[in-house]
């Protein structure tokens, strides 16, 4: 049974003025547009099609707010990097993301999704820097870990932890194999409880 049986899509914000009331607690999830962010969200909340996955990277073109329980939200940020969108749209996303991190007092932490086969790209580093502007806890999900051998996955985990040091906690994750889903869920629950 899902820990969030009543989770639902709350709203999509294309402009900061459309953000919901800044109260309660929320956790943001960010990631490159082909890193498996939507699948990770669905696995963590235990719902198949809450966040929509797409064969076309960059489908999330606004900030999507999901209500987990009253006053607790999960926030799906626009995928960055390989999104096949016009430069002006990408520029808009940048402004929107900066506004989000700058304004939201209810933000308790950020999960950054990275493909375990290609972690810590320059764009991932920019996302980490943006999240770090708020001095919030950051947790990295190394997704698609099932596509690596066990030894390669452990090597990537070790190298990523070493590279990030105290900036973020890191784990392996696979929505397909359900690897690390419980661990990620525990991080989410802890952040919500700490701010509750």
FENFENZI-V655624 format. One record per pair of residues at least 24 apart in sequence whose C-alpha atoms are under 8 Angstrom apart, sorted by the first residue. I is the first residue (numbers start at 1). GAP is how many residues later the second one is. D is the distance in whole Angstrom. If there is no record, write none. Layout:
# FENFENZI-V655624
<<I | GAP | D> <I | GAP | D>>
This chain:
# FENFENZI-V655624
<<1 | 45 | 8> <2 | 43 | 7> <2 | 44 | 5> <2 | 45 | 8> <3 | 42 | 7> <3 | 43 | 8> <4 | 41 | 6> <4 | 42 | 8> <4 | 64 | 6> <4 | 65 | 7> <6 | 62 | 7> <6 | 63 | 7> <7 | 38 | 8> <7 | 59 | 7> <7 | 60 | 5> <7 | 61 | 4> <7 | 62 | 7> <8 | 42 | 7> <8 | 58 | 6> <8 | 59 | 5> <8 | 60 | 7> <9 | 41 | 7> <9 | 55 | 8> <9 | 56 | 6> <9 | 57 | 4> <9 | 58 | 6> <10 | 54 | 8> <10 | 55 | 5> <10 | 56 | 5> <10 | 57 | 6> <11 | 53 | 6> <11 | 54 | 5> <11 | 55 | 7> <12 | 50 | 6> <12 | 51 | 6> <12 | 52 | 4> <12 | 53 | 6> <13 | 49 | 6> <13 | 50 | 5> <13 | 51 | 6> <13 | 52 | 8> <14 | 47 | 8> <14 | 48 | 5> <14 | 49 | 7> <14 | 82 | 8> <15 | 81 | 7> <16 | 80 | 7> <16 | 83 | 7> <16 | 84 | 7> <22 | 82 | 6> <22 | 83 | 7> <22 | 84 | 6> <23 | 48 | 7> <23 | 82 | 8> <23 | 83 | 6> <24 | 47 | 4> <24 | 48 | 6> <24 | 82 | 6> <24 | 171 | 8> <24 | 172 | 7> <25 | 46 | 6> <25 | 47 | 5> <25 | 48 | 6> <25 | 81 | 5> <25 | 82 | 6> <25 | 83 | 6> <25 | 167 | 6> <25 | 170 | 6> <25 | 171 | 7> <26 | 46 | 6> <26 | 47 | 4> <26 | 48 | 6> <26 | 49 | 7> <26 | 80 | 6> <26 | 81 | 5> <26 | 82 | 6> <26 | 83 | 8> <26 | 166 | 7> <27 | 46 | 6> <27 | 47 | 5> <27 | 48 | 6> <27 | 80 | 6> <27 | 81 | 6> <27 | 82 | 5> <27 | 83 | 6> <27 | 84 | 8> <27 | 161 | 7> <27 | 164 | 8> <27 | 165 | 8> <28 | 46 | 6> <28 | 47 | 4> <28 | 48 | 6> <28 | 49 | 7> <28 | 79 | 7> <28 | 81 | 7> <28 | 82 | 5> <28 | 83 | 6> <29 | 45 | 7> <29 | 46 | 6> <29 | 47 | 5> <29 | 48 | 6> <29 | 81 | 6> <29 | 82 | 5> <29 | 83 | 6> <29 | 84 | 7> <30 | 46 | 7> <30 | 47 | 5> <30 | 48 | 7> <30 | 49 | 7> <30 | 80 | 7> <30 | 81 | 6> <30 | 82 | 5> <30 | 83 | 6> <30 | 97 | 8> <31 | 46 | 8> <31 | 47 | 8> <31 | 48 | 6> <31 | 49 | 6> <31 | 81 | 5> <31 | 82 | 5> <31 | 83 | 6> <31 | 93 | 7> <31 | 96 | 8> <32 | 47 | 5> <32 | 48 | 5> <32 | 49 | 5> <32 | 50 | 7> <32 | 81 | 7> <32 | 82 | 7> <32 | 91 | 8> <32 | 92 | 7> <33 | 24 | 5> <33 | 25 | 5> <33 | 26 | 8> <33 | 45 | 8> <33 | 46 | 4> <33 | 47 | 5> <33 | 48 | 6> <33 | 49 | 6> <33 | 50 | 6> <34 | 24 | 8> <34 | 45 | 8> <34 | 48 | 7> <34 | 81 | 8> <35 | 78 | 6> <35 | 79 | 6> <35 | 80 | 5> <35 | 108 | 7> <35 | 109 | 8> <36 | 77 | 7> <36 | 79 | 7> <36 | 107 | 7> <36 | 108 | 7> <37 | 42 | 8> <37 | 76 | 6> <39 | 136 | 6> <40 | 103 | 8> <40 | 134 | 8> <40 | 135 | 6> <43 | 132 | 6> <43 | 135 | 7> <43 | 138 | 7> <44 | 137 | 6> <44 | 138 | 7> <44 | 140 | 7> <44 | 141 | 6> <45 | 140 | 8> <56 | 27 | 8> <57 | 25 | 7> <57 | 26 | 5> <57 | 27 | 7> <58 | 24 | 7> <58 | 25 | 4> <58 | 26 | 7> <58 | 27 | 7> <59 | 24 | 8> <61 | 32 | 8> <62 | 31 | 8> <72 | 120 | 7> <80 | 43 | 8> <81 | 42 | 6> <98 | 32 | 7> <101 | 29 | 7> <101 | 30 | 7> <101 | 32 | 8> <101 | 33 | 7> <102 | 32 | 7> <108 | 28 | 7> <108 | 29 | 7> <108 | 83 | 6> <108 | 84 | 7> <108 | 87 | 7> <109 | 27 | 5> <109 | 28 | 5> <109 | 29 | 6> <109 | 30 | 8> <109 | 82 | 7> <110 | 26 | 7> <110 | 27 | 7> <110 | 28 | 5> <110 | 29 | 6> <111 | 27 | 6> <111 | 28 | 5> <111 | 29 | 6> <111 | 30 | 7> <112 | 26 | 7> <112 | 27 | 6> <112 | 28 | 5> <112 | 29 | 6> <113 | 27 | 6> <113 | 28 | 5> <113 | 29 | 6> <113 | 30 | 7> <114 | 26 | 7> <114 | 27 | 6> <114 | 28 | 5> <114 | 29 | 6> <115 | 27 | 6> <115 | 28 | 5> <115 | 29 | 6> <115 | 30 | 8> <116 | 26 | 5> <116 | 27 | 5> <116 | 28 | 6> <116 | 29 | 6> <116 | 32 | 8> <116 | 37 | 7> <116 | 40 | 7> <116 | 56 | 8> <117 | 27 | 8> <117 | 28 | 8> <117 | 30 | 8> <117 | 31 | 7> <117 | 39 | 8> <119 | 41 | 8> <120 | 40 | 8> <132 | 35 | 8> <137 | 31 | 7> <138 | 29 | 7> <138 | 30 | 5> <138 | 31 | 7> <139 | 29 | 5> <139 | 30 | 5> <139 | 31 | 6> <139 | 32 | 8> <139 | 48 | 8> <140 | 28 | 7> <140 | 29 | 6> <140 | 30 | 5> <140 | 31 | 6> <141 | 29 | 6> <141 | 30 | 5> <141 | 31 | 6> <141 | 32 | 6> <141 | 43 | 8> <142 | 28 | 7> <142 | 29 | 6> <142 | 30 | 5> <142 | 31 | 5> <142 | 32 | 8> <143 | 29 | 6> <143 | 30 | 5> <143 | 31 | 5> <143 | 32 | 8> <144 | 29 | 6> <144 | 30 | 5> <144 | 31 | 7> <144 | 32 | 8> <145 | 27 | 6> <145 | 28 | 6> <145 | 29 | 5> <145 | 34 | 8> <146 | 28 | 6> <146 | 30 | 8> <146 | 31 | 6> <146 | 33 | 8>>
